[in-house]
Amino acid sequence: MRLYFTGATGFVGSGFLKVALERYGATCFAACNRTTPKPKDNLSFNKVDLTNGRDVLESVHAFQPDAIIHLAFEGDFPKIYAD
């Protein structure tokens, strides 16, 4: 199983990633922005700007996942509540 993760370094995402790798032996890709996960077997990662649709599509097409697990969120709280 090939899983494409967003938010893999966050609180929830890191737990999902760990289970996918260790319990299910999945091959995973983590689309990263600010931080990167610790290197592990069956895990690849790269910087992907999730606000840029072209970057996301290119990344997804390159990895060819069976599923996408989207757990990322905009963590800049002043920006979120600026309105």
N, C-alpha and C positions, 0 to 999 in steps of 0.2 A: 504494500500500500504506500502510495506517495502522497504526502500531505504538505500543503503550502500554508504556512502560518504568518499572520500579521499579529503583532503584539506578543511575540514569543518571549520577550525579556521582561514583561510586566508580571505582576503578582499572579494573575489568573493564567496568562499565557505560558509562563514558565512551568507551571504545574501540568498543564495539558501537554506541553512539549515533552516533558519528562516521562509521562505515562505513555505517550505515543512511541517514544524511542525505546524505553526500557520494558514495558509490558507487552507492547504489540509489535515491536521490531520494525516499525515503520521507517521509511526513508523520508526525511523531512527537509524542508527549505524554510528558512526564516527570513522574511523581508524586514530588514532593520532600518531604523532611522537614527536614533541617538546612541544606543548601546548595542553590543553584539553578545550573543550567548557564548558560553564556554564551549570550545571545540569538543565534539563528541563523534563517535562513529555514526554513520548514516545521517549526519546533519551537515548541510551546507547553508551558507547565509551570505547576504549581500545587502548593501545599502539600496533601498528602494523608496522613492518619494511617493507615498500613498496618495498625495494630493495631485499627482500627475498621472492621468489615466494611461498615457502612452507608456510610461515607465512600468506601471503595474502590468499592463497587458504583455509587454515584452518579457518581463520577468516570469509571469505565469506560463507563457508559451514556451519559454526556454526550459522550465522545469517539468512541464507536462504532468501536473498533479492529478490524482484521482479525486481529491477533495480540497477545498480551501476552508481553513478555519480562521475566521476574522475576529480577532480579539483586541485589536488596536483601538485607541481612542486619543483624542487630542488632550494631552495632559497639561496644557498651558492654561491654568484656571483663570488668570486675569484676562486672557484672550477670549475664553469661553463666555465669561460673564460681562465682557466689555459693552455689550449692547445695553 
